[in-house]
Amino acid sequence: MIRILVVDDHDVVRGLMCDALNAEPGMQVVGDLNSGEAALGAIPALKPDVVILDIGLPGMDGIETAGTLRAKGFEMAILCLTMHLSEPIKERAFAAGVTGYAVKHDPFETLVDAIQTVTAGERFVSPALGNAEDTGAADLLRRLSKRELEIVSHVASGWTAAEIADFLKISERTVDFHRRSIAEKTGLRRIADITKFAMEIGLRADD
C-alpha cells in the first residue's frame, strides 16, 4: 500500500484528489493539508511514502517545502504538482530535491503513474513538458547559485541593496558582488530584464 500525503491549498481540488486516490487500488491518502508549514510538522507522524506538493502554496511554496524536507533528511518520494508548463520551474523543483514533476491538467492516470514511478525510486516528468516552450531561462537558472537566485528575487521585487543586505544579513558590498556575478553569468543588468527572468522561473520575493 502506497501511503500518500496531499498538500494543496485549494480545498475542492485537494478533496477531489484525495477521493480519487483513495479509490485507487494499492493507494491510501494518510493526510491532506493546505500548507508547506503544516506538512513539515505532520510528516514525522504520518510517515508517507510520497508527498504530493502543490508548487503554488501560500507562504512556504512547494519547492521551498521540498528543499526543507531534504535538508531535514527526509527521504520519501516528493511529487510536485503544478499548473506551470515551465522548464525553468521544473529545474528549480528538481534542484530542491523533488523526484517527480506533474502538471495539474494531466489525466488522472498520469498522476497515478507518477506516484507509482517516484515511489519505485525513479524520476518522473509530465509528458506535457515535452510541449513546453523553452525560453532560455532554464539555461540561465543553472548558472546561478542559491544565493544569487535570492538576490534576483529581491531585485525583481524592487528592493534596494540596503534592504536586501538587511534581510539576508549580509553587507551591501556582498550584495553588489552578487549583482556583478549575476550580470557576468547571465548578461542580465537592467531591472526589467531581471524581473522578466524572475517571472519566467517563478521566483517571488519570499521564496
C-alpha beads as a LAMMPS data file, in Angstrom:
LAMMPS data file: protein, C-alpha beads

207 atoms
206 bonds

1 atom types
1 bond types

-500.0 500.0 xlo xhi
-500.0 500.0 ylo yhi
-500.0 500.0 zlo zhi

Masses

1 110.0

Atoms # bond

1 1 1 0.000 0.000 0.000
2 1 1 1.416 3.390 -1.046
3 1 1 0.918 5.970 1.721
4 1 1 0.220 9.431 0.272
5 1 1 0.204 12.915 1.793
6 1 1 -1.546 15.554 -0.347
7 1 1 -0.593 19.199 0.224
8 1 1 -2.674 21.727 -1.732
9 1 1 -4.263 24.989 -0.562
10 1 1 -7.331 24.579 -2.797
11 1 1 -9.822 22.673 -0.651
12 1 1 -12.001 21.406 -3.503
13 1 1 -9.054 20.263 -5.626
14 1 1 -7.439 18.590 -2.635
15 1 1 -10.659 16.821 -1.682
16 1 1 -11.289 15.506 -5.179
17 1 1 -7.716 14.291 -5.482
18 1 1 -7.864 12.504 -2.139
19 1 1 -11.152 10.789 -3.026
20 1 1 -9.806 9.615 -6.372
21 1 1 -6.525 8.349 -4.909
22 1 1 -8.253 6.512 -2.065
23 1 1 -10.375 4.707 -4.659
24 1 1 -7.238 3.566 -6.485
25 1 1 -6.120 0.004 -5.596
26 1 1 -2.901 -0.042 -3.589
27 1 1 -3.064 3.625 -2.576
28 1 1 -4.071 5.301 0.687
29 1 1 -4.172 9.018 1.495
30 1 1 -2.852 9.289 5.059
31 1 1 -3.253 13.057 5.265
32 1 1 -4.298 16.169 3.375
33 1 1 -3.003 19.604 4.331
34 1 1 -3.139 23.126 2.953
35 1 1 0.386 24.449 3.589
36 1 1 4.029 23.509 3.483
37 1 1 4.462 24.517 7.104
38 1 1 1.696 22.094 8.158
39 1 1 3.290 19.330 6.102
40 1 1 6.667 19.759 7.785
41 1 1 5.031 19.348 11.171
42 1 1 2.866 16.359 10.250
43 1 1 5.205 14.199 8.170
44 1 1 7.104 12.557 11.073
45 1 1 3.822 11.120 12.425
46 1 1 2.138 10.369 9.087
47 1 1 5.172 8.621 7.550
48 1 1 4.027 8.939 3.901
49 1 1 5.766 7.086 1.095
50 1 1 5.159 10.062 -1.185
51 1 1 4.263 13.701 -0.624
52 1 1 2.309 15.461 -3.376
53 1 1 3.147 19.171 -3.160
54 1 1 1.348 21.952 -4.992
55 1 1 4.102 24.346 -6.086
56 1 1 1.874 27.404 -5.628
57 1 1 1.326 27.029 -1.888
58 1 1 0.984 30.302 0.064
59 1 1 3.846 31.170 2.388
60 1 1 6.370 28.359 2.006
61 1 1 5.755 27.198 -1.562
62 1 1 6.086 23.621 -2.762
63 1 1 9.665 23.959 -3.981
64 1 1 10.834 25.528 -0.727
65 1 1 8.962 22.849 1.239
66 1 1 10.673 20.120 -0.788
67 1 1 14.078 21.683 -0.172
68 1 1 13.391 21.946 3.566
69 1 1 12.299 18.302 3.719
70 1 1 15.540 17.210 2.059
71 1 1 17.605 19.463 4.337
72 1 1 15.968 17.780 7.332
73 1 1 16.914 14.369 5.989
74 1 1 13.506 13.075 4.855
75 1 1 13.927 10.559 2.042
76 1 1 10.347 9.887 0.932
77 1 1 9.390 10.494 -2.699
78 1 1 8.261 14.062 -3.421
79 1 1 5.975 14.781 -6.365
80 1 1 5.433 18.423 -7.283
81 1 1 2.064 19.227 -8.838
82 1 1 1.683 22.495 -10.703
83 1 1 -0.075 24.494 -13.398
84 1 1 3.287 25.655 -14.774
85 1 1 4.428 24.169 -18.092
86 1 1 7.808 25.699 -17.371
87 1 1 11.202 24.110 -17.883
88 1 1 12.907 26.631 -15.540
89 1 1 10.456 25.964 -12.690
90 1 1 10.884 22.227 -13.257
91 1 1 14.651 22.712 -12.988
92 1 1 14.200 24.564 -9.676
93 1 1 11.984 21.787 -8.350
94 1 1 14.451 19.004 -9.136
95 1 1 17.330 21.075 -7.767
96 1 1 15.369 21.302 -4.495
97 1 1 15.150 17.518 -4.311
98 1 1 11.803 16.509 -5.781
99 1 1 11.573 13.150 -7.521
100 1 1 8.664 13.942 -9.814
101 1 1 7.046 16.872 -11.601
102 1 1 3.412 16.526 -12.717
103 1 1 1.042 19.052 -14.251
104 1 1 -2.449 19.597 -12.828
105 1 1 -4.195 19.195 -16.161
106 1 1 -2.537 15.817 -16.749
107 1 1 -5.074 12.957 -16.862
108 1 1 -5.634 11.241 -13.503
109 1 1 -3.994 8.120 -14.908
110 1 1 -0.796 10.145 -15.379
111 1 1 -0.869 11.183 -11.714
112 1 1 -1.239 7.524 -10.695
113 1 1 1.671 6.616 -12.955
114 1 1 3.724 9.456 -11.446
115 1 1 3.072 8.216 -7.904
116 1 1 3.993 4.648 -8.802
117 1 1 7.131 5.833 -10.615
118 1 1 8.526 8.034 -7.842
119 1 1 7.751 5.540 -5.069
120 1 1 9.692 2.957 -7.086
121 1 1 12.701 5.269 -6.806
122 1 1 12.577 6.603 -10.353
123 1 1 12.255 10.150 -11.652
124 1 1 9.008 11.296 -13.284
125 1 1 8.399 14.276 -15.577
126 1 1 4.984 15.043 -17.033
127 1 1 4.722 14.237 -20.757
128 1 1 3.169 17.714 -21.121
129 1 1 6.604 19.263 -20.546
130 1 1 7.651 17.980 -23.934
131 1 1 5.355 20.608 -25.473
132 1 1 6.518 23.488 -23.272
133 1 1 8.268 26.443 -24.894
134 1 1 11.933 26.739 -23.951
135 1 1 12.500 30.401 -23.079
136 1 1 16.229 30.028 -22.422
137 1 1 15.632 30.839 -18.754
138 1 1 16.414 27.237 -17.780
139 1 1 19.977 27.636 -19.009
140 1 1 20.380 30.906 -17.098
141 1 1 18.928 29.283 -13.987
142 1 1 21.547 26.550 -13.991
143 1 1 24.326 29.151 -13.940
144 1 1 23.224 30.793 -10.682
145 1 1 23.852 29.798 -7.087
146 1 1 21.085 29.659 -4.490
147 1 1 22.256 32.991 -3.013
148 1 1 22.289 34.604 -6.459
149 1 1 18.712 33.423 -7.029
150 1 1 17.732 35.067 -3.740
151 1 1 19.294 38.322 -4.938
152 1 1 17.467 38.046 -8.280
153 1 1 14.174 37.533 -6.452
154 1 1 14.571 40.622 -4.286
155 1 1 15.960 42.859 -7.050
156 1 1 12.982 41.907 -9.235
157 1 1 10.682 42.928 -6.373
158 1 1 12.193 46.406 -6.269
159 1 1 14.292 46.036 -3.138
160 1 1 17.339 48.281 -2.688
161 1 1 20.799 46.903 -1.963
162 1 1 20.448 48.113 1.632
163 1 1 17.109 46.332 2.062
164 1 1 18.464 43.107 0.583
165 1 1 21.564 43.279 2.777
166 1 1 19.469 43.817 5.893
167 1 1 17.069 40.976 5.058
168 1 1 19.784 38.440 4.155
169 1 1 22.102 39.583 6.967
170 1 1 24.970 40.352 4.595
171 1 1 26.800 43.557 3.678
172 1 1 25.797 45.877 0.833
173 1 1 29.221 45.200 -0.684
174 1 1 28.355 41.482 -0.786
175 1 1 25.026 42.295 -2.454
176 1 1 26.875 44.324 -5.088
177 1 1 29.324 41.440 -5.587
178 1 1 26.432 39.061 -6.235
179 1 1 24.798 41.564 -8.629
180 1 1 28.013 41.724 -10.661
181 1 1 28.294 37.931 -10.653
182 1 1 24.688 37.596 -11.852
183 1 1 25.340 40.074 -14.668
184 1 1 28.517 38.279 -15.738
185 1 1 26.853 34.845 -15.747
186 1 1 23.589 35.818 -17.422
187 1 1 24.005 39.195 -19.111
188 1 1 21.056 40.480 -17.036
189 1 1 21.875 44.012 -15.913
190 1 1 18.664 46.032 -16.234
191 1 1 15.971 45.713 -13.573
192 1 1 13.400 44.990 -16.306
193 1 1 15.442 42.039 -17.613
194 1 1 15.968 40.640 -14.119
195 1 1 12.253 40.983 -13.392
196 1 1 11.301 39.154 -16.588
197 1 1 13.746 36.344 -15.750
198 1 1 12.375 36.063 -12.197
199 1 1 8.835 35.734 -13.550
200 1 1 9.897 33.056 -16.038
201 1 1 11.390 30.864 -13.317
202 1 1 8.561 31.502 -10.850
203 1 1 10.540 33.416 -8.223
204 1 1 8.873 35.614 -5.594
205 1 1 10.459 37.883 -3.013
206 1 1 9.536 35.445 -0.235
207 1 1 10.902 32.317 -1.986

Bonds

1 1 1 2
2 1 2 3
3 1 3 4
4 1 4 5
5 1 5 6
6 1 6 7
7 1 7 8
8 1 8 9
9 1 9 10
10 1 10 11
11 1 11 12
12 1 12 13
13 1 13 14
14 1 14 15
15 1 15 16
16 1 16 17
17 1 17 18
18 1 18 19
19 1 19 20
20 1 20 21
21 1 21 22
22 1 22 23
23 1 23 24
24 1 24 25
25 1 25 26
26 1 26 27
27 1 27 28
28 1 28 29
29 1 29 30
30 1 30 31
31 1 31 32
32 1 32 33
33 1 33 34
34 1 34 35
35 1 35 36
36 1 36 37
37 1 37 38
38 1 38 39
39 1 39 40
40 1 40 41
41 1 41 42
42 1 42 43
43 1 43 44
44 1 44 45
45 1 45 46
46 1 46 47
47 1 47 48
48 1 48 49
49 1 49 50
50 1 50 51
51 1 51 52
52 1 52 53
53 1 53 54
54 1 54 55
55 1 55 56
56 1 56 57
57 1 57 58
58 1 58 59
59 1 59 60
60 1 60 61
61 1 61 62
62 1 62 63
63 1 63 64
64 1 64 65
65 1 65 66
66 1 66 67
67 1 67 68
68 1 68 69
69 1 69 70
70 1 70 71
71 1 71 72
72 1 72 73
73 1 73 74
74 1 74 75
75 1 75 76
76 1 76 77
77 1 77 78
78 1 78 79
79 1 79 80
80 1 80 81
81 1 81 82
82 1 82 83
83 1 83 84
84 1 84 85
85 1 85 86
86 1 86 87
87 1 87 88
88 1 88 89
89 1 89 90
90 1 90 91
91 1 91 92
92 1 92 93
93 1 93 94
94 1 94 95
95 1 95 96
96 1 96 97
97 1 97 98
98 1 98 99
99 1 99 100
100 1 100 101
101 1 101 102
102 1 102 103
103 1 103 104
104 1 104 105
105 1 105 106
106 1 106 107
107 1 107 108
108 1 108 109
109 1 109 110
110 1 110 111
111 1 111 112
112 1 112 113
113 1 113 114
114 1 114 115
115 1 115 116
116 1 116 117
117 1 117 118
118 1 118 119
119 1 119 120
120 1 120 121
121 1 121 122
122 1 122 123
123 1 123 124
124 1 124 125
125 1 125 126
126 1 126 127
127 1 127 128
128 1 128 129
129 1 129 130
130 1 130 131
131 1 131 132
132 1 132 133
133 1 133 134
134 1 134 135
135 1 135 136
136 1 136 137
137 1 137 138
138 1 138 139
139 1 139 140
140 1 140 141
141 1 141 142
142 1 142 143
143 1 143 144
144 1 144 145
145 1 145 146
146 1 146 147
147 1 147 148
148 1 148 149
149 1 149 150
150 1 150 151
151 1 151 152
152 1 152 153
153 1 153 154
154 1 154 155
155 1 155 156
156 1 156 157
157 1 157 158
158 1 158 159
159 1 159 160
160 1 160 161
161 1 161 162
162 1 162 163
163 1 163 164
164 1 164 165
165 1 165 166
166 1 166 167
167 1 167 168
168 1 168 169
169 1 169 170
170 1 170 171
171 1 171 172
172 1 172 173
173 1 173 174
174 1 174 175
175 1 175 176
176 1 176 177
177 1 177 178
178 1 178 179
179 1 179 180
180 1 180 181
181 1 181 182
182 1 182 183
183 1 183 184
184 1 184 185
185 1 185 186
186 1 186 187
187 1 187 188
188 1 188 189
189 1 189 190
190 1 190 191
191 1 191 192
192 1 192 193
193 1 193 194
194 1 194 195
195 1 195 196
196 1 196 197
197 1 197 198
198 1 198 199
199 1 199 200
200 1 200 201
201 1 201 202
202 1 202 203
203 1 203 204
204 1 204 205
205 1 205 206
206 1 206 207
